Amino acid sequence: MTIFVHIVYRHGVEEVDGVSSTPDHRVVIKETHFYISDDTQYDTHFVQHCFHKFFESLVQRAIQITRHWVWSDGCAS
């Protein structure tokens, strides 16, 4: 079994969060996403698949991103 935990910090979006982040008033939203698979191959393809699903969810919620930083322990490299 493989578990991938993806913690996201993003700026608030009025239509989604009820509050908007501005340069004068930063609002940071924390989201935690868990991806569980019965495939024991925790490799870059699995991580890419999870990120693809995450980006699809952003599009569905009309959340635009300009930057995506990843901090990792490198275990799927």
N, CA, C, O and CB atoms as a CASP TS submission, in Angstrom:
PFRMAT TS
TARGET T0000
AUTHOR 0000-0000-0000
METHOD Language model
MODEL 1
PARENT N/A
ATOM      1  N   MET     1       0.841  -1.169   0.000  1.00  0.00           N
ATOM      2  CA  MET     1       0.000   0.000   0.000  1.00  0.00           C
ATOM      3  C   MET     1       0.891   1.239   0.000  1.00  0.00           C
ATOM      4  O   MET     1       1.939   1.261   0.646  1.00  0.00           O
ATOM      5  CB  MET     1      -0.959  -0.006   1.214  1.00  0.00           C
ATOM      6  N   THR     2       0.470   2.256  -0.721  1.00  0.00           N
ATOM      7  CA  THR     2       1.192   3.518  -0.806  1.00  0.00           C
ATOM      8  C   THR     2       0.300   4.652  -0.334  1.00  0.00           C
ATOM      9  O   THR     2      -0.864   4.738  -0.723  1.00  0.00           O
ATOM     10  CB  THR     2       1.681   3.776  -2.243  1.00  0.00           C
ATOM     11  N   ILE     3       0.848   5.521   0.504  1.00  0.00           N
ATOM     12  CA  ILE     3       0.127   6.710   0.962  1.00  0.00           C
ATOM     13  C   ILE     3       0.992   7.918   0.643  1.00  0.00           C
ATOM     14  O   ILE     3       2.161   7.974   1.023  1.00  0.00           O
ATOM     15  CB  ILE     3      -0.206   6.636   2.501  1.00  0.00           C
ATOM     16  N   PHE     4       0.410   8.880  -0.055  1.00  0.00           N
ATOM     17  CA  PHE     4       1.090  10.123  -0.382  1.00  0.00           C
ATOM     18  C   PHE     4       0.312  11.259   0.261  1.00  0.00           C
ATOM     19  O   PHE     4      -0.877  11.432  -0.008  1.00  0.00           O
ATOM     20  CB  PHE     4       1.215  10.321  -1.929  1.00  0.00           C
ATOM     21  N   VAL     5       0.974  12.028   1.103  1.00  0.00           N
ATOM     22  CA  VAL     5       0.336  13.157   1.780  1.00  0.00           C
ATOM     23  C   VAL     5       0.827  14.441   1.121  1.00  0.00           C
ATOM     24  O   VAL     5       2.031  14.661   0.984  1.00  0.00           O
ATOM     25  CB  VAL     5       0.648  13.156   3.321  1.00  0.00           C
ATOM     26  N   HIS     6      -0.109  15.277   0.720  1.00  0.00           N
ATOM     27  CA  HIS     6       0.184  16.515   0.006  1.00  0.00           C
ATOM     28  C   HIS     6      -0.457  17.665   0.795  1.00  0.00           C
ATOM     29  O   HIS     6      -1.681  17.798   0.817  1.00  0.00           O
ATOM     30  CB  HIS     6      -0.350  16.465  -1.485  1.00  0.00           C
ATOM     31  N   ILE     7       0.362  18.480   1.431  1.00  0.00           N
ATOM     32  CA  ILE     7      -0.135  19.623   2.197  1.00  0.00           C
ATOM     33  C   ILE     7       0.068  20.875   1.361  1.00  0.00           C
ATOM     34  O   ILE     7       1.167  21.144   0.878  1.00  0.00           O
ATOM     35  CB  ILE     7       0.589  19.746   3.582  1.00  0.00           C
ATOM     36  N   VAL     8      -1.000  21.631   1.199  1.00  0.00           N
ATOM     37  CA  VAL     8      -0.996  22.797   0.318  1.00  0.00           C
ATOM     38  C   VAL     8      -1.286  24.051   1.135  1.00  0.00           C
ATOM     39  O   VAL     8      -2.207  24.079   1.951  1.00  0.00           O
ATOM     40  CB  VAL     8      -2.035  22.635  -0.826  1.00  0.00           C
ATOM     41  N   TYR     9      -0.492  25.075   0.903  1.00  0.00           N
ATOM     42  CA  TYR     9      -0.771  26.414   1.439  1.00  0.00           C
ATOM     43  C   TYR     9      -1.002  27.314   0.236  1.00  0.00           C
ATOM     44  O   TYR     9      -0.134  27.439  -0.628  1.00  0.00           O
ATOM     45  CB  TYR     9       0.414  26.954   2.361  1.00  0.00           C
ATOM     46  N   ARG    10      -2.164  27.937   0.180  1.00  0.00           N
ATOM     47  CA  ARG    10      -2.499  28.781  -0.966  1.00  0.00           C
ATOM     48  C   ARG    10      -3.195  30.036  -0.465  1.00  0.00           C
ATOM     49  O   ARG    10      -3.667  30.100   0.670  1.00  0.00           O
ATOM     50  CB  ARG    10      -3.398  28.019  -1.984  1.00  0.00           C
ATOM     51  N   HIS    11      -3.245  31.022  -1.335  1.00  0.00           N
ATOM     52  CA  HIS    11      -3.937  32.263  -1.006  1.00  0.00           C
ATOM     53  C   HIS    11      -5.446  32.040  -1.089  1.00  0.00           C
ATOM     54  O   HIS    11      -5.930  31.269  -1.917  1.00  0.00           O
ATOM     55  CB  HIS    11      -3.498  33.411  -1.954  1.00  0.00           C
ATOM     56  N   GLY    12      -6.173  32.726  -0.220  1.00  0.00           N
ATOM     57  CA  GLY    12      -7.617  32.619  -0.210  1.00  0.00           C
ATOM     58  C   GLY    12      -8.245  33.179  -1.475  1.00  0.00           C
ATOM     59  O   GLY    12      -7.777  34.172  -2.032  1.00  0.00           O
ATOM     60  N   VAL    13      -9.310  32.528  -1.917  1.00  0.00           N
ATOM     61  CA  VAL    13     -10.073  32.938  -3.099  1.00  0.00           C
ATOM     62  C   VAL    13     -11.510  33.189  -2.647  1.00  0.00           C
ATOM     63  O   VAL    13     -12.150  32.299  -2.087  1.00  0.00           O
ATOM     64  CB  VAL    13     -10.010  31.844  -4.246  1.00  0.00           C
ATOM     65  N   GLU    14     -12.014  34.390  -2.888  1.00  0.00           N
ATOM     66  CA  GLU    14     -13.338  34.806  -2.405  1.00  0.00           C
ATOM     67  C   GLU    14     -14.434  33.800  -2.755  1.00  0.00           C
ATOM     68  O   GLU    14     -15.219  33.420  -1.887  1.00  0.00           O
ATOM     69  CB  GLU    14     -13.695  36.165  -2.983  1.00  0.00           C
ATOM     70  N   GLU    15     -14.498  33.370  -4.001  1.00  0.00           N
ATOM     71  CA  GLU    15     -15.573  32.493  -4.460  1.00  0.00           C
ATOM     72  C   GLU    15     -15.506  31.104  -3.824  1.00  0.00           C
ATOM     73  O   GLU    15     -16.522  30.414  -3.740  1.00  0.00           O
ATOM     74  CB  GLU    15     -15.524  32.365  -5.971  1.00  0.00           C
ATOM     75  N   VAL    16     -14.340  30.696  -3.383  1.00  0.00           N
ATOM     76  CA  VAL    16     -14.159  29.354  -2.832  1.00  0.00           C
ATOM     77  C   VAL    16     -14.128  29.381  -1.305  1.00  0.00           C
ATOM     78  O   VAL    16     -14.754  28.551  -0.645  1.00  0.00           O
ATOM     79  CB  VAL    16     -12.871  28.728  -3.373  1.00  0.00           C
ATOM     80  N   ASP    17     -13.396  30.339  -0.759  1.00  0.00           N
ATOM     81  CA  ASP    17     -13.131  30.359   0.677  1.00  0.00           C
ATOM     82  C   ASP    17     -13.945  31.397   1.443  1.00  0.00           C
ATOM     83  O   ASP    17     -13.966  31.391   2.674  1.00  0.00           O
ATOM     84  CB  ASP    17     -11.680  30.608   0.909  1.00  0.00           C
ATOM     85  N   GLY    18     -14.611  32.281   0.718  1.00  0.00           N
ATOM     86  CA  GLY    18     -15.374  33.333   1.381  1.00  0.00           C
ATOM     87  C   GLY    18     -14.530  34.515   1.809  1.00  0.00           C
ATOM     88  O   GLY    18     -15.047  35.474   2.383  1.00  0.00           O
ATOM     89  N   VAL    19     -13.244  34.457   1.537  1.00  0.00           N
ATOM     90  CA  VAL    19     -12.329  35.546   1.861  1.00  0.00           C
ATOM     91  C   VAL    19     -11.238  35.566   0.805  1.00  0.00           C
ATOM     92  O   VAL    19     -10.803  34.518   0.328  1.00  0.00           O
ATOM     93  CB  VAL    19     -11.724  35.385   3.297  1.00  0.00           C
ATOM     94  N   SER    20     -10.805  36.752   0.446  1.00  0.00           N
ATOM     95  CA  SER    20      -9.815  36.895  -0.608  1.00  0.00           C
ATOM     96  C   SER    20      -8.494  37.399  -0.040  1.00  0.00           C
ATOM     97  O   SER    20      -8.466  38.257   0.841  1.00  0.00           O
ATOM     98  CB  SER    20     -10.324  37.843  -1.695  1.00  0.00           C
ATOM     99  N   SER    21      -7.420  36.858  -0.554  1.00  0.00           N
ATOM    100  CA  SER    21      -6.088  37.301  -0.163  1.00  0.00           C
ATOM    101  C   SER    21      -5.669  38.458  -1.056  1.00  0.00           C
ATOM    102  O   SER    21      -5.789  38.382  -2.278  1.00  0.00           O
ATOM    103  CB  SER    21      -5.064  36.139  -0.248  1.00  0.00           C
ATOM    104  N   THR    22      -5.175  39.534  -0.438  1.00  0.00           N
ATOM    105  CA  THR    22      -4.695  40.689  -1.181  1.00  0.00           C
ATOM    106  C   THR    22      -3.275  41.015  -0.721  1.00  0.00           C
ATOM    107  O   THR    22      -2.838  40.510   0.313  1.00  0.00           O
ATOM    108  CB  THR    22      -5.642  41.913  -0.987  1.00  0.00           C
ATOM    109  N   PRO    23      -2.550  41.842  -1.460  1.00  0.00           N
ATOM    110  CA  PRO    23      -1.204  42.215  -1.007  1.00  0.00           C
ATOM    111  C   PRO    23      -1.202  42.887   0.374  1.00  0.00           C
ATOM    112  O   PRO    23      -0.237  42.754   1.127  1.00  0.00           O
ATOM    113  CB  PRO    23      -0.564  43.146  -2.024  1.00  0.00           C
ATOM    114  N   ASP    24      -2.278  43.606   0.703  1.00  0.00           N
ATOM    115  CA  ASP    24      -2.353  44.273   2.003  1.00  0.00           C
ATOM    116  C   ASP    24      -2.897  43.378   3.110  1.00  0.00           C
ATOM    117  O   ASP    24      -2.650  43.627   4.291  1.00  0.00           O
ATOM    118  CB  ASP    24      -3.210  45.501   1.891  1.00  0.00           C
ATOM    119  N   HIS    25      -3.637  42.341   2.733  1.00  0.00           N
ATOM    120  CA  HIS    25      -4.242  41.432   3.722  1.00  0.00           C
ATOM    121  C   HIS    25      -4.099  39.999   3.219  1.00  0.00           C
ATOM    122  O   HIS    25      -4.970  39.487   2.516  1.00  0.00           O
ATOM    123  CB  HIS    25      -5.754  41.785   3.974  1.00  0.00           C
ATOM    124  N   ARG    26      -2.997  39.363   3.584  1.00  0.00           N
ATOM    125  CA  ARG    26      -2.735  37.994   3.141  1.00  0.00           C
ATOM    126  C   ARG    26      -3.602  37.007   3.915  1.00  0.00           C
ATOM    127  O   ARG    26      -3.640  37.021   5.145  1.00  0.00           O
ATOM    128  CB  ARG    26      -1.246  37.645   3.313  1.00  0.00           C
ATOM    129  N   VAL    27      -4.285  36.162   3.180  1.00  0.00           N
ATOM    130  CA  VAL    27      -5.070  35.084   3.771  1.00  0.00           C
ATOM    131  C   VAL    27      -4.520  33.785   3.198  1.00  0.00           C
ATOM    132  O   VAL    27      -4.551  33.567   1.987  1.00  0.00           O
ATOM    133  CB  VAL    27      -6.620  35.247   3.477  1.00  0.00           C
ATOM    134  N   VAL    28      -4.022  32.935   4.069  1.00  0.00           N
ATOM    135  CA  VAL    28      -3.437  31.672   3.636  1.00  0.00           C
ATOM    136  C   VAL    28      -4.362  30.535   4.054  1.00  0.00           C
ATOM    137  O   VAL    28      -4.764  30.432   5.213  1.00  0.00           O
ATOM    138  CB  VAL    28      -2.009  31.478   4.232  1.00  0.00           C
ATOM    139  N   ILE    29      -4.688  29.692   3.094  1.00  0.00           N
ATOM    140  CA  ILE    29      -5.551  28.545   3.318  1.00  0.00           C
ATOM    141  C   ILE    29      -4.682  27.288   3.296  1.00  0.00           C
ATOM    142  O   ILE    29      -3.845  27.123   2.409  1.00  0.00           O
ATOM    143  CB  ILE    29      -6.690  28.471   2.244  1.00  0.00           C
ATOM    144  N   LYS    30      -4.882  26.413   4.264  1.00  0.00           N
ATOM    145  CA  LYS    30      -4.157  25.148   4.307  1.00  0.00           C
ATOM    146  C   LYS    30      -5.108  24.026   3.908  1.00  0.00           C
ATOM    147  O   LYS    30      -6.209  23.913   4.448  1.00  0.00           O
ATOM    148  CB  LYS    30      -3.552  24.891   5.722  1.00  0.00           C
ATOM    149  N   GLU    31      -4.679  23.201   2.965  1.00  0.00           N
ATOM    150  CA  GLU    31      -5.441  22.030   2.543  1.00  0.00           C
ATOM    151  C   GLU    31      -4.538  20.810   2.703  1.00  0.00           C
ATOM    152  O   GLU    31      -3.342  20.879   2.422  1.00  0.00           O
ATOM    153  CB  GLU    31      -5.953  22.176   1.060  1.00  0.00           C
ATOM    154  N   THR    32      -5.105  19.707   3.149  1.00  0.00           N
ATOM    155  CA  THR    32      -4.360  18.462   3.242  1.00  0.00           C
ATOM    156  C   THR    32      -5.038  17.432   2.358  1.00  0.00           C
ATOM    157  O   THR    32      -6.239  17.189   2.475  1.00  0.00           O
ATOM    158  CB  THR    32      -4.268  17.964   4.711  1.00  0.00           C
ATOM    159  N   HIS    33      -4.257  16.829   1.472  1.00  0.00           N
ATOM    160  CA  HIS    33      -4.774  15.825   0.540  1.00  0.00           C
ATOM    161  C   HIS    33      -4.036  14.511   0.784  1.00  0.00           C
ATOM    162  O   HIS    33      -2.812  14.487   0.916  1.00  0.00           O
ATOM    163  CB  HIS    33      -4.609  16.293  -0.950  1.00  0.00           C
ATOM    164  N   PHE    34      -4.796  13.422   0.841  1.00  0.00           N
ATOM    165  CA  PHE    34      -4.218  12.099   1.025  1.00  0.00           C
ATOM    166  C   PHE    34      -4.534  11.257  -0.209  1.00  0.00           C
ATOM    167  O   PHE    34      -5.683  11.199  -0.647  1.00  0.00           O
ATOM    168  CB  PHE    34      -4.761  11.422   2.324  1.00  0.00           C
ATOM    169  N   TYR    35      -3.533  10.619  -0.758  1.00  0.00           N
ATOM    170  CA  TYR    35      -3.690   9.743  -1.915  1.00  0.00           C
ATOM    171  C   TYR    35      -3.250   8.346  -1.479  1.00  0.00           C
ATOM    172  O   TYR    35      -2.117   8.147  -1.042  1.00  0.00           O
ATOM    173  CB  TYR    35      -2.853  10.257  -3.160  1.00  0.00           C
ATOM    174  N   ILE    36      -4.150   7.401  -1.604  1.00  0.00           N
ATOM    175  CA  ILE    36      -3.881   6.033  -1.145  1.00  0.00           C
ATOM    176  C   ILE    36      -4.038   5.092  -2.333  1.00  0.00           C
ATOM    177  O   ILE    36      -5.003   5.182  -3.092  1.00  0.00           O
ATOM    178  CB  ILE    36      -4.842   5.620   0.030  1.00  0.00           C
ATOM    179  N   SER    37      -3.074   4.189  -2.479  1.00  0.00           N
ATOM    180  CA  SER    37      -3.085   3.247  -3.594  1.00  0.00           C
ATOM    181  C   SER    37      -2.677   1.866  -3.091  1.00  0.00           C
ATOM    182  O   SER    37      -1.891   1.744  -2.152  1.00  0.00           O
ATOM    183  CB  SER    37      -2.139   3.720  -4.732  1.00  0.00           C
ATOM    184  N   ASP    38      -3.214   0.839  -3.719  1.00  0.00           N
ATOM    185  CA  ASP    38      -2.789  -0.520  -3.385  1.00  0.00           C
ATOM    186  C   ASP    38      -1.518  -0.915  -4.142  1.00  0.00           C
ATOM    187  O   ASP    38      -0.987  -2.008  -3.947  1.00  0.00           O
ATOM    188  CB  ASP    38      -3.912  -1.514  -3.696  1.00  0.00           C
ATOM    189  N   ASP    39      -1.043  -0.034  -4.991  1.00  0.00           N
ATOM    190  CA  ASP    39       0.215  -0.253  -5.719  1.00  0.00           C
ATOM    191  C   ASP    39       1.380   0.096  -4.792  1.00  0.00           C
ATOM    192  O   ASP    39       1.438   1.205  -4.261  1.00  0.00           O
ATOM    193  CB  ASP    39       0.270   0.608  -7.039  1.00  0.00           C
ATOM    194  N   THR    40       2.284  -0.821  -4.600  1.00  0.00           N
ATOM    195  CA  THR    40       3.414  -0.586  -3.690  1.00  0.00           C
ATOM    196  C   THR    40       4.556   0.168  -4.347  1.00  0.00           C
ATOM    197  O   THR    40       5.556   0.450  -3.685  1.00  0.00           O
ATOM    198  CB  THR    40       3.928  -1.899  -3.159  1.00  0.00           C
ATOM    199  N   GLN    41       4.443   0.506  -5.624  1.00  0.00           N
ATOM    200  CA  GLN    41       5.492   1.246  -6.327  1.00  0.00           C
ATOM    201  C   GLN    41       5.299   2.740  -6.120  1.00  0.00           C
ATOM    202  O   GLN    41       4.605   3.404  -6.890  1.00  0.00           O
ATOM    203  CB  GLN    41       5.490   0.907  -7.835  1.00  0.00           C
ATOM    204  N   TYR    42       5.917   3.250  -5.081  1.00  0.00           N
ATOM    205  CA  TYR    42       5.856   4.691  -4.802  1.00  0.00           C
ATOM    206  C   TYR    42       6.963   5.351  -5.614  1.00  0.00           C
ATOM    207  O   TYR    42       8.089   5.503  -5.142  1.00  0.00           O
ATOM    208  CB  TYR    42       6.012   5.002  -3.252  1.00  0.00           C
ATOM    209  N   ASP    43       6.631   5.736  -6.831  1.00  0.00           N
ATOM    210  CA  ASP    43       7.642   6.304  -7.722  1.00  0.00           C
ATOM    211  C   ASP    43       7.181   7.657  -8.246  1.00  0.00           C
ATOM    212  O   ASP    43       6.107   8.140  -7.888  1.00  0.00           O
ATOM    213  CB  ASP    43       7.935   5.347  -8.894  1.00  0.00           C
ATOM    214  N   THR    44       7.997   8.257  -9.090  1.00  0.00           N
ATOM    215  CA  THR    44       7.664   9.592  -9.607  1.00  0.00           C
ATOM    216  C   THR    44       6.373   9.581 -10.417  1.00  0.00           C
ATOM    217  O   THR    44       5.671  10.591 -10.469  1.00  0.00           O
ATOM    218  CB  THR    44       8.807  10.126 -10.468  1.00  0.00           C
ATOM    219  N   HIS    45       6.052   8.462 -11.047  1.00  0.00           N
ATOM    220  CA  HIS    45       4.815   8.399 -11.829  1.00  0.00           C
ATOM    221  C   HIS    45       3.593   8.509 -10.921  1.00  0.00           C
ATOM    222  O   HIS    45       2.613   9.169 -11.266  1.00  0.00           O
ATOM    223  CB  HIS    45       4.756   7.093 -12.639  1.00  0.00           C
ATOM    224  N   PHE    46       3.657   7.863  -9.767  1.00  0.00           N
ATOM    225  CA  PHE    46       2.557   7.963  -8.804  1.00  0.00           C
ATOM    226  C   PHE    46       2.407   9.402  -8.303  1.00  0.00           C
ATOM    227  O   PHE    46       1.295   9.924  -8.228  1.00  0.00           O
ATOM    228  CB  PHE    46       2.792   7.005  -7.615  1.00  0.00           C
ATOM    229  N   VAL    47       3.509  10.028  -7.967  1.00  0.00           N
ATOM    230  CA  VAL    47       3.480  11.405  -7.476  1.00  0.00           C
ATOM    231  C   VAL    47       2.950  12.346  -8.558  1.00  0.00           C
ATOM    232  O   VAL    47       2.141  13.227  -8.266  1.00  0.00           O
ATOM    233  CB  VAL    47       4.887  11.849  -7.022  1.00  0.00           C
ATOM    234  N   GLN    48       3.393  12.170  -9.798  1.00  0.00           N
ATOM    235  CA  GLN    48       2.904  12.987 -10.902  1.00  0.00           C
ATOM    236  C   GLN    48       1.401  12.802 -11.086  1.00  0.00           C
ATOM    237  O   GLN    48       0.682  13.768 -11.342  1.00  0.00           O
ATOM    238  CB  GLN    48       3.645  12.637 -12.198  1.00  0.00           C
ATOM    239  N   HIS    49       0.929  11.570 -10.957  1.00  0.00           N
ATOM    240  CA  HIS    49      -0.496  11.289 -11.086  1.00  0.00           C
ATOM    241  C   HIS    49      -1.282  12.033  -9.992  1.00  0.00           C
ATOM    242  O   HIS    49      -2.326  12.625 -10.263  1.00  0.00           O
ATOM    243  CB  HIS    49      -0.757   9.761 -11.004  1.00  0.00           C
ATOM    244  N   CYS    50      -0.769  11.994  -8.764  1.00  0.00           N
ATOM    245  CA  CYS    50      -1.435  12.682  -7.655  1.00  0.00           C
ATOM    246  C   CYS    50      -1.475  14.187  -7.890  1.00  0.00           C
ATOM    247  O   CYS    50      -2.506  14.824  -7.673  1.00  0.00           O
ATOM    248  CB  CYS    50      -0.725  12.375  -6.330  1.00  0.00           C
ATOM    249  N   PHE    51      -0.353  14.758  -8.333  1.00  0.00           N
ATOM    250  CA  PHE    51      -0.333  16.192  -8.623  1.00  0.00           C
ATOM    251  C   PHE    51      -1.304  16.537  -9.750  1.00  0.00           C
ATOM    252  O   PHE    51      -1.965  17.575  -9.702  1.00  0.00           O
ATOM    253  CB  PHE    51       1.087  16.643  -8.994  1.00  0.00           C
ATOM    254  N   HIS    52      -1.394  15.681 -10.754  1.00  0.00           N
ATOM    255  CA  HIS    52      -2.331  15.905 -11.855  1.00  0.00           C
ATOM    256  C   HIS    52      -3.765  15.958 -11.309  1.00  0.00           C
ATOM    257  O   HIS    52      -4.538  16.842 -11.678  1.00  0.00           O
ATOM    258  CB  HIS    52      -2.193  14.786 -12.934  1.00  0.00           C
ATOM    259  N   LYS    53      -4.114  15.020 -10.439  1.00  0.00           N
ATOM    260  CA  LYS    53      -5.452  15.020  -9.828  1.00  0.00           C
ATOM    261  C   LYS    53      -5.678  16.293  -9.002  1.00  0.00           C
ATOM    262  O   LYS    53      -6.769  16.863  -9.010  1.00  0.00           O
ATOM    263  CB  LYS    53      -5.636  13.768  -8.934  1.00  0.00           C
ATOM    264  N   PHE    54      -4.638  16.725  -8.296  1.00  0.00           N
ATOM    265  CA  PHE    54      -4.746  17.946  -7.502  1.00  0.00           C
ATOM    266  C   PHE    54      -5.001  19.158  -8.397  1.00  0.00           C
ATOM    267  O   PHE    54      -5.878  19.972  -8.104  1.00  0.00           O
ATOM    268  CB  PHE    54      -3.472  18.159  -6.673  1.00  0.00           C
ATOM    269  N   PHE    55      -4.237  19.282  -9.489  1.00  0.00           N
ATOM    270  CA  PHE    55      -4.424  20.418 -10.386  1.00  0.00           C
ATOM    271  C   PHE    55      -5.804  20.385 -11.040  1.00  0.00           C
ATOM    272  O   PHE    55      -6.399  21.436 -11.279  1.00  0.00           O
ATOM    273  CB  PHE    55      -3.333  20.432 -11.459  1.00  0.00           C
ATOM    274  N   GLU    56      -6.317  19.192 -11.332  1.00  0.00           N
ATOM    275  CA  GLU    56      -7.685  19.080 -11.854  1.00  0.00           C
ATOM    276  C   GLU    56      -8.686  19.639 -10.844  1.00  0.00           C
ATOM    277  O   GLU    56      -9.643  20.316 -11.219  1.00  0.00           O
ATOM    278  CB  GLU    56      -8.025  17.604 -12.185  1.00  0.00           C
ATOM    279  N   SER    57      -8.459  19.351  -9.562  1.00  0.00           N
ATOM    280  CA  SER    57      -9.382  19.853  -8.539  1.00  0.00           C
ATOM    281  C   SER    57      -9.324  21.378  -8.440  1.00  0.00           C
ATOM    282  O   SER    57     -10.339  22.023  -8.179  1.00  0.00           O
ATOM    283  CB  SER    57      -9.058  19.226  -7.175  1.00  0.00           C
ATOM    284  N   LEU    58      -8.133  21.955  -8.648  1.00  0.00           N
ATOM    285  CA  LEU    58      -8.024  23.419  -8.654  1.00  0.00           C
ATOM    286  C   LEU    58      -8.834  24.015  -9.801  1.00  0.00           C
ATOM    287  O   LEU    58      -9.542  25.005  -9.617  1.00  0.00           O
ATOM    288  CB  LEU    58      -6.547  23.851  -8.766  1.00  0.00           C
ATOM    289  N   VAL    59      -8.730  23.421 -10.970  1.00  0.00           N
ATOM    290  CA  VAL    59      -9.476  23.904 -12.137  1.00  0.00           C
ATOM    291  C   VAL    59     -10.977  23.796 -11.880  1.00  0.00           C
ATOM    292  O   VAL    59     -11.729  24.720 -12.193  1.00  0.00           O
ATOM    293  CB  VAL    59      -9.088  23.105 -13.410  1.00  0.00           C
ATOM    294  N   GLN    60     -11.413  22.677 -11.314  1.00  0.00           N
ATOM    295  CA  GLN    60     -12.841  22.484 -11.026  1.00  0.00           C
ATOM    296  C   GLN    60     -13.362  23.524 -10.036  1.00  0.00           C
ATOM    297  O   GLN    60     -14.526  23.920 -10.106  1.00  0.00           O
ATOM    298  CB  GLN    60     -13.085  21.075 -10.473  1.00  0.00           C
ATOM    299  N   ARG    61     -12.509  23.965  -9.118  1.00  0.00           N
ATOM    300  CA  ARG    61     -12.915  24.961  -8.127  1.00  0.00           C
ATOM    301  C   ARG    61     -12.601  26.388  -8.574  1.00  0.00           C
ATOM    302  O   ARG    61     -12.788  27.329  -7.801  1.00  0.00           O
ATOM    303  CB  ARG    61     -12.231  24.680  -6.803  1.00  0.00           C
ATOM    304  N   ALA    62     -12.131  26.561  -9.801  1.00  0.00           N
ATOM    305  CA  ALA    62     -11.803  27.876 -10.372  1.00  0.00           C
ATOM    306  C   ALA    62     -10.726  28.587  -9.573  1.00  0.00           C
ATOM    307  O   ALA    62     -10.779  29.802  -9.386  1.00  0.00           O
ATOM    308  CB  ALA    62     -13.048  28.750 -10.439  1.00  0.00           C
ATOM    309  N   ILE    63      -9.747  27.824  -9.102  1.00  0.00           N
ATOM    310  CA  ILE    63      -8.607  28.393  -8.388  1.00  0.00           C
ATOM    311  C   ILE    63      -7.430  28.426  -9.354  1.00  0.00           C
ATOM    312  O   ILE    63      -6.990  27.390  -9.853  1.00  0.00           O
ATOM    313  CB  ILE    63      -8.263  27.567  -7.092  1.00  0.00           C
ATOM    314  N   GLN    64      -6.929  29.627  -9.609  1.00  0.00           N
ATOM    315  CA  GLN    64      -5.803  29.780 -10.529  1.00  0.00           C
ATOM    316  C   GLN    64      -4.503  29.820  -9.732  1.00  0.00           C
ATOM    317  O   GLN    64      -4.438  30.407  -8.652  1.00  0.00           O
ATOM    318  CB  GLN    64      -5.959  31.066 -11.392  1.00  0.00           C
ATOM    319  N   ILE    65      -3.480  29.190 -10.279  1.00  0.00           N
ATOM    320  CA  ILE    65      -2.178  29.239  -9.627  1.00  0.00           C
ATOM    321  C   ILE    65      -1.155  29.807 -10.603  1.00  0.00           C
ATOM    322  O   ILE    65      -1.261  29.634 -11.817  1.00  0.00           O
ATOM    323  CB  ILE    65      -1.748  27.832  -9.131  1.00  0.00           C
ATOM    324  N   THR    66      -0.176  30.477 -10.048  1.00  0.00           N
ATOM    325  CA  THR    66       0.909  31.007 -10.869  1.00  0.00           C
ATOM    326  C   THR    66       2.233  30.340 -10.524  1.00  0.00           C
ATOM    327  O   THR    66       3.193  30.408 -11.292  1.00  0.00           O
ATOM    328  CB  THR    66       1.023  32.521 -10.691  1.00  0.00           C
ATOM    329  N   ARG    67       2.276  29.692  -9.357  1.00  0.00           N
ATOM    330  CA  ARG    67       3.505  29.080  -8.891  1.00  0.00           C
ATOM    331  C   ARG    67       3.178  27.851  -8.051  1.00  0.00           C
ATOM    332  O   ARG    67       2.204  27.852  -7.297  1.00  0.00           O
ATOM    333  CB  ARG    67       4.346  30.087  -8.083  1.00  0.00           C
ATOM    334  N   HIS    68       3.984  26.812  -8.179  1.00  0.00           N
ATOM    335  CA  HIS    68       3.809  25.609  -7.363  1.00  0.00           C
ATOM    336  C   HIS    68       5.183  25.168  -6.892  1.00  0.00           C
ATOM    337  O   HIS    68       6.009  24.720  -7.687  1.00  0.00           O
ATOM    338  CB  HIS    68       3.087  24.462  -8.163  1.00  0.00           C
ATOM    339  N   TRP    69       5.422  25.300  -5.595  1.00  0.00           N
ATOM    340  CA  TRP    69       6.701  24.885  -5.024  1.00  0.00           C
ATOM    341  C   TRP    69       6.509  23.545  -4.339  1.00  0.00           C
ATOM    342  O   TRP    69       5.479  23.313  -3.705  1.00  0.00           O
ATOM    343  CB  TRP    69       7.251  25.949  -4.024  1.00  0.00           C
ATOM    344  N   VAL    70       7.475  22.675  -4.459  1.00  0.00           N
ATOM    345  CA  VAL    70       7.409  21.373  -3.830  1.00  0.00           C
ATOM    346  C   VAL    70       8.596  21.189  -2.909  1.00  0.00           C
ATOM    347  O   VAL    70       9.748  21.313  -3.324  1.00  0.00           O
ATOM    348  CB  VAL    70       7.361  20.264  -4.878  1.00  0.00           C
ATOM    349  N   TRP    71       8.302  20.892  -1.651  1.00  0.00           N
ATOM    350  CA  TRP    71       9.347  20.495  -0.699  1.00  0.00           C
ATOM    351  C   TRP    71       9.145  19.017  -0.465  1.00  0.00           C
ATOM    352  O   TRP    71       8.039  18.584  -0.143  1.00  0.00           O
ATOM    353  CB  TRP    71       9.284  21.323   0.662  1.00  0.00           C
ATOM    354  N   SER    72      10.193  18.241  -0.622  1.00  0.00           N
ATOM    355  CA  SER    72      10.069  16.797  -0.559  1.00  0.00           C
ATOM    356  C   SER    72      11.269  16.194   0.150  1.00  0.00           C
ATOM    357  O   SER    72      12.361  16.762   0.168  1.00  0.00           O
ATOM    358  CB  SER    72       9.925  16.207  -1.959  1.00  0.00           C
ATOM    359  N   ASP    73      11.033  15.027   0.733  1.00  0.00           N
ATOM    360  CA  ASP    73      12.152  14.284   1.310  1.00  0.00           C
ATOM    361  C   ASP    73      12.872  13.486   0.225  1.00  0.00           C
ATOM    362  O   ASP    73      13.870  12.818   0.493  1.00  0.00           O
ATOM    363  CB  ASP    73      11.660  13.343   2.433  1.00  0.00           C
ATOM    364  N   GLY    74      12.353  13.564  -1.007  1.00  0.00           N
ATOM    365  CA  GLY    74      13.016  12.944  -2.153  1.00  0.00           C
ATOM    366  C   GLY    74      12.786  11.456  -2.294  1.00  0.00           C
ATOM    367  O   GLY    74      13.452  10.811  -3.104  1.00  0.00           O
ATOM    368  N   CYS    75      11.865  10.888  -1.533  1.00  0.00           N
ATOM    369  CA  CYS    75      11.731   9.429  -1.569  1.00  0.00           C
ATOM    370  C   CYS    75      11.163   8.912  -2.888  1.00  0.00           C
ATOM    371  O   CYS    75      11.327   7.730  -3.189  1.00  0.00           O
ATOM    372  CB  CYS    75      10.852   8.972  -0.433  1.00  0.00           C
ATOM    373  N   ALA    76      10.507   9.744  -3.678  1.00  0.00           N
ATOM    374  CA  ALA    76       9.985   9.284  -4.967  1.00  0.00           C
ATOM    375  C   ALA    76      10.845   9.774  -6.132  1.00  0.00           C
ATOM    376  O   ALA    76      10.398   9.766  -7.279  1.00  0.00           O
ATOM    377  CB  ALA    76       8.543   9.757  -5.150  1.00  0.00           C
ATOM    378  N   SER    77      12.048  10.191  -5.849  1.00  0.00           N
ATOM    379  CA  SER    77      12.912  10.724  -6.912  1.00  0.00           C
ATOM    380  C   SER    77      13.548   9.629  -7.720  1.00  0.00           C
ATOM    381  O   SER    77      14.302   9.908  -8.651  1.00  0.00           O
ATOM    382  CB  SER    77      13.989  11.605  -6.331  1.00  0.00           C
TER
END
